[in-house]
């Protein structure tokens, strides 16, 4: 039951909802505050690895675009190549 509640609090923090100061002080050092703070800072765990601001999610390898075709398209539309 608490897992669902912690997840809702995490999502509230992740959406950018800033809890009032009195609420954060009242809930300080509890699992509720930890869930909200983790969401607010964008921390999450995937396959046992914690991701967040200090350990960002790895970049996806992207395919190399064929840039030789770009200059042909630019000239075709009346723009200088470059």
ZIDAPE-V893180 format. One record per backbone hydrogen bond with DSSP energy under -0.5 kcal/mol. CO is the residue of the C=O (numbers start at 1). NH is the residue of the N-H. If there is no record, write none. Layout:
BEGIN
co:nh
CO:NH
CO:NH
END
This chain:
BEGIN
co:nh
1:5
2:6
3:7
4:8
5:9
6:10
7:11
8:12
9:13
10:14
11:15
12:17
13:16
17:19
20:24
21:25
22:26
23:27
25:28
27:30
27:33
30:34
31:35
32:36
33:37
34:38
35:39
36:40
37:41
38:43
39:42
44:51
46:49
49:46
51:44
55:52
65:67
66:69
67:71
68:72
69:73
70:74
71:75
72:76
73:77
74:79
75:78
END
